[in-house]
């Protein structure tokens, strides 16, 4: 691999199922609902590949625990706001170059399996 090409790892946290109070209707305010969270992110993995040590890699377990602590059992009026807050948690990790967060709210509409909101963010190379 040429020196000017740094390997970007793509990490996916798939189908993280949590429960939260999400919505504006009385039923939604009073009852927790499932939310399904998917995160996709990239980071420069060259150090992790070279050193083969966990300390050199992005710790996706830490990110997942932060998401769980922030979402599980909490209250959010809008799916857009929840998605933004989860994306902010991911982007707080300086190694993350790009991230996309999609959050599904199953059974939000009568004839649809779910409704989802997706947001993404990126930062320039250091």
N, C-alpha and C positions, 0 to 999 in steps of 0.2 A: 504494500500500500504506500502510495506517495506520501511524503511528509506533510503536504498541504491538505491532505484529506484526513480529517479526524472522524473516527467512527461514532456516529450518532446512534445510540441505543433507543429503541422504541419500546416503552414499557406500557402495558395495558393492565389496568385494574378493572376486571369484568364483573358485572352483575352484583355489585355490593348492595345487598338488600337490607334496608334499614326502615325504621318506623318513625314518623314525625307527624306533628300537627301541621298540615299544609292546606291552605285555602282560606276563603273568606266567608263561606256559607256556615251557618250555625253548626250543621252536622260535621263539617270539616274542622271547625274550631274545637269541638268537643270530643272528637274521636281521632285517634292516631290512624294514619294510613301508611301503606307501604310506599317507599320510594326506591327506585332502582338506579344506582349510580354507576356510570362507566367513565373511566378516566383513561385518556391516552396522552402520553407525554414523551418527549425526547430529551436526551441529555448526552453530553460528550462522555463516552465510555472508554476513552483511550487509557486513562489511568487505571480503571478497573480491569481492563483487559491485560494491560502490561503487568500490573502488580498481583492480580488474582487474589485480592483481599477485599473483604466486605467493607473495610473502612474507606476504600477507594471508590466504592460504588454508591449510587443514589439509593438511599434506604426507603424503598417503597412501603415497607411495613410501617415505618414512622408516619408517612403520609396517610396511609390507610387509617391508622389509629387516630390521627388528628381529625380526619373526616368523620369517623364514627363519633368521636367525642363532641364534635360541633353539631352534628345532625340528629343523632339518635335521641328521640324523645323531646326534641325542641320544637319551637313554633315558628312558622314562616307563613306570611300571607300569600306570597307569590312564588311560583316555581322559578321565575326569572331571578329573583333575589337569592333563593337557595342555590341555584346554579352558579351565580356570581360569587357567592361566599365560598363555595367549594373550590372554584377555580382560583380564588385568591389564596386559599390554603396551599394549593399545589404550587402556585407561582412564588410563594414565600421562600421556597427552596431555590437558592441561587444557581444551582447546577441545571435546573430545568430551563431548556431553551424555548420550548413550545409545548403547549398543553391544550387539550380539548376535553371539556366535561359535558356529558349528556346525562340528564336526570329525567327518568320516566316516572310518571304518576299513573300507575295502572288504574283502569276503570274510571278515569276522570270524565269520560264521555260515555253516554249510554251505549252507542254502537261501535265503539272503538276499544281496542285492547288497551291502549294507553295514550297519553299525551306526553311529549317530551320537549325539553328546551335544551339547546346546545349552545355553549359559548366557548370561545377559544382566545388564547393570548400567546404572545411570543415576546422574546427579548432579543436584542442584537447580541452578537458575539462580543465577549469581553475584550 
